[in-house]
Amino acid sequence: MRRALRLGMTALAVLGACSAAPVAEAAPTGLFTIPTADLVPVRQWTFQLQNGNTQLDDPGSVWSEPEPAPQSQFGLPGARAEAGVDLVAVDAPSDYRAVANVKVLLLGEGEDWPAVAAGVQQLGHGLDAAWYAVASRTLNYRSLQYQKFRAHHRNIRLHGVRLHAGVTGAAGTTRALAGSDVELSEHWIAQADWTSGPARSATLGATWVLDARTSVQAAMLRGNDSHRVDGLQAGFTRQFAW
């Protein structure tokens, strides 16, 4: 029904920085800086390599200190949940630590209600654990469901359009988050998201779905306090069965 959209969302297993702590490279399935209600399919896992440092300004820009961040996410059997472990640079480019996250789908999307999920992230030594709750809604859900049952009519193909909203918190601070993803074609998904707070940002980017298991993501970040584009985020993702 929404093959490219599902592939793109699954591929975005660990993109983002949606908690309230300064180091927040580990994140569950979602857009660039916020989680969504999506889950990695059961008995599937994604591996991603992205730049942990998104800074464009010198000194210490992404070009000179990219800080490669290997990340993984697993679809857990027997439960509507996923979990992941990432390696992120914390205090210095050479100071890598393991960071875990877990997400549970509380409510699947229906004709008259959104999908709802909640989780925790930044579970690691010396880090402030973060929590979040998010709702995801497909705006043309009924049309897509109707198209699913008329699969033999292939002259017109509808594309998914979704909105996401929620809250996240850590160390006594709560932030709002919002975003959207739009399936432009079989291979391209446009995405935009935002997290409140002076040290947070808004993003605009896209996922290029190469095939059923491989995708590339890239986005520009605009700082809430700088009011200008000051970051670049990119990643390569591959999905496997286990």
N, C-alpha and C positions, 0 to 999 in steps of 0.2 A: 504493500500500500504506500508506504513512505520509505522505500528502500534506501535512497540516498540520504534522507534525513536521519534515519536510524543509524546508518553507518557513520555519518559524521558525528552524531552525538556520542556513539560508543567510542569513537576514536578520541574524543576529547575527554579521556578518562581522568587526566590529572592536570589540565591546563588551569592556571589561575592563581589568585592570591586573595581569597575572600575573607580571611579572618582579620581580627583587629590588631594583631601583633605585627611588628616590622618585618619579620621573616615569615613569609607565608607562601612559599612556592608549592607546598604539598596541598592538593585539593582533590575532591572527588569528581565524578563525572559531571561535566557542566559546560559552560561557555568559557570565555577566556579568563574572567575574574570572578565568576559566581558559579555555584553549583546549580544543577537543575534536578528534576525528579527522575531523570534517566538512570538506568542501571546497566552495567555490563551484562550481557546475556549469561545465563547459567552455564558454568563450565567453559567459559571463555576468559581470556586474560589479554590485556593490552600492555604493550611496552612502548614507552615514548622517550625520546630524547629531545629536550628543549633547552633554551638558554635560561639559566637561573638568574643572571644579571640582565635586566631589561633597560638599563640606563643608557641614554644616548649622549649625555653630556660628558665631556672629559673633565677631570681625569677619571679613570676607572670605568670607561664606557663599555658597552657590550662588545665593541669591536676589539678592544684590547684585553678584556677580562670576561669572556662569555659565560664562564661557570657552567659547563655542561651538567645537566640535571637528569640522570636516568630515573624513570618513574614506571610504576606498574600498578595495575588494577585488576581484580579478580571478581568474577560473578560467582557467588556462593550457592552451592546446591542446597536444596531443602529449605530455602528462605528467600524472601524477596529482598535481597541485600547484596552489597558488594563491599570489598575491603581492598586496601592497597598499601604498599610500602614504597617510599621514595627515598632517594639520597639527595640532600640539599646542602649547599654551603651556608653556614650560619654566621659566624663572626669573621671569617676570612675565606678567600677562594679555596684554600687548602683544608679548611675545617668542615668536612662533610659529616653529616649525621643522618641516621635512619629516622624517617618520619612516617607514621602510620595514619590511616583514616578509615572510617567505617560509615556506611550509609544504609538506611532501611527505607523501603517504600511503604508508606503507611496507607496510601489509598491510590489505586489505579485510576487512570482517567476514564471517565464515562461521558455519556452524551450531554449531561447537565452539570458536570463537576470537573474540576482539574485534578491532575495527579498531585499527590502531596508526599514529600519525603523529608526526613530529618537525619542528622548525622553529627559526628564529631571528627575533628581533624587536628593536625599539628600535635599528634601524640608522640612525643619524643623527649629525651633527656634534656633538661634545661629550657624547655619551651612551654609557653602557655597554651594549654589545650583550648580549642575553639569549638563552638557548637553552631548549628544552623538549622533552620526550617525553611522549606521553599515549596512553592506551588507552581506547576507548569500547566498551561492551557493551550490547546490547539484551537485557533480561532475558526478554522474551517473543518472542525472535527466531523460534523455530520456529513458534509460533502465528501470527505475522504472515506468515511465508512460506506457511504452509498457507492462510491467508485469501486471500492474493494469487492463488492458483490456484483459488479458489472464489469468484471475484468476483461471480458471479451470485447468491450467497446474501447479500443485503444486509439481512436482518432484524437481524443482530447485527454490530456493527463494533468490532473490537478497537483499542486505542490503545497506542502505543509507550511503553515505560518503559525509560530508559537510565541507566547509571552510567558515570562517567568518573573516571580516576585517573592521576596522573603526577608528574613532577618538573620544576622549572624552576630556572634559575640565572643569575646575573650577578655580575660583580666578585668572584668567589671565594665567593659565597654560594649555597647550594642550598636550595630550598623544596619542600615537598610540596604537592600540590593535589588536590582531589577535588570532585565535583559530581554532579548528577542533573537530568534533565529528564523531564517526564511530560506526554504529550499528553492534555489533559483533554477536548477536543472538536475539531471542525473548525477552530475559531478561537482556542483558548486553549491555551497551553503553560506549565505551571508549571516554575520553575527554581530551583535552590539550588546554591551552590558555596562553596568555602573555599580559602584559601591560607595556609600556615603562616607564622609570623613575627610579631614584635611590631608591625610597621608595616603588617600586612596585615589582611584582613577576611573575614567570611562574608557572603553575600548571600542574600536571598529575594525573588523577583519573578516576573514573568510576561511573556510575549510575546502580544500581541493581533494575530493574523493577519487583516488587513482583506480582502486578496484575494491572488491568486497572486504579486503582486510588491510588496506594501506591508505593512509591519508596524510596530507601536509596542511599545517595551520600557520597563519600569520596574522598579526594585528598590531595596530598602532595604539599607544596608550596616551591619554591626555590627563595630566594630573589635576586633581580637584583644587589644589592650592597653587599650582604654577599656572593654570589656565592656558596651557600650551601642550603640544605634542612633545613628550619628553621620554618616551619609552617605546621599545620594539620587542614583541614576543613572537617566537616562531618555534615550531616543533614538528617532528616526524613521528608518526604512530603506526605500529603494526599490531594486528590482532591475531591471536592464536587460540587453539582449542586445548583443553587439558582434561 
